[in-house]
């Protein structure tokens, strides 16, 4: 059976993903990957040979292995959808990292400087958004569940990727959020909204965080919302040492995903090895 990718077929695939109850971000990502595959193979029938050629193309273009494997996941999902499961291709095997690059991970002191820089620049909303993500470990897309009612209760019920979980809001953060809501005359519903009452977009949050880098003296490569979630995970695990509990808090289906969040930095790993004192 020969199948040629068309714009119509990609639209049908997007609808299939919606029926599978995939999140909007997942759907957008998968569709974007298949459009790139379409641009590569053109009007030729889909085949394993072309899929492998595309994989080789990504390698030659120096894509990160993790990025290539993510694209392969999209492709294999698409192949299942079009009834060509037999042409699925294998991901690239990669040795697990035992420590992460210090150039990428946000430290607690850098996080503090970002919060203070936002407040000093008069952007109280951004300052609180940064604190809320880092204090709760939620995704930036889950800020919509931080409502006046949830804060008053001290617990937000988050629905994401077909799962529901409770997120606790600590006392000091509750106090700050309620003071902010009162100052903005927000009596009900979402707290992080624009002047027109719409939810603050992730793009604007990302952009505004990048603007803080110079004033906060933090490398811009470290500054994006998801890194705040990583910091929450590392601090929590440093105290609790309970990866299963952390996975539940973060809303991860697999502990393997959680492990990525808690990899120590190179200097921490080096210090632990020094502390072993095995040199005679």
Protein Blocks (a to p, Z undefined) as FASTA:
>chain_A
ZZdddfklmmmmmmmmmmnopafklmmmmmmmmmmmmmmnomaccdfklmmmmmmmmmmn
opafklmmmmmmmmmmmmmmnopamlpccdddddddfbdcfklpccfklmmmmmmmmmmn
opaklmmmmmmmmmnopafklmmmmcfklmmnopacddeehiacdddddfklmmmmmmmm
mmnopaghjfbdcfkopacdfklmmmmmmmmmmmnopafklgcfklmmmmmmmmmmmmno
paklmmmmnopabfklmmmmmoccfklmmmmmmmnopaZZ
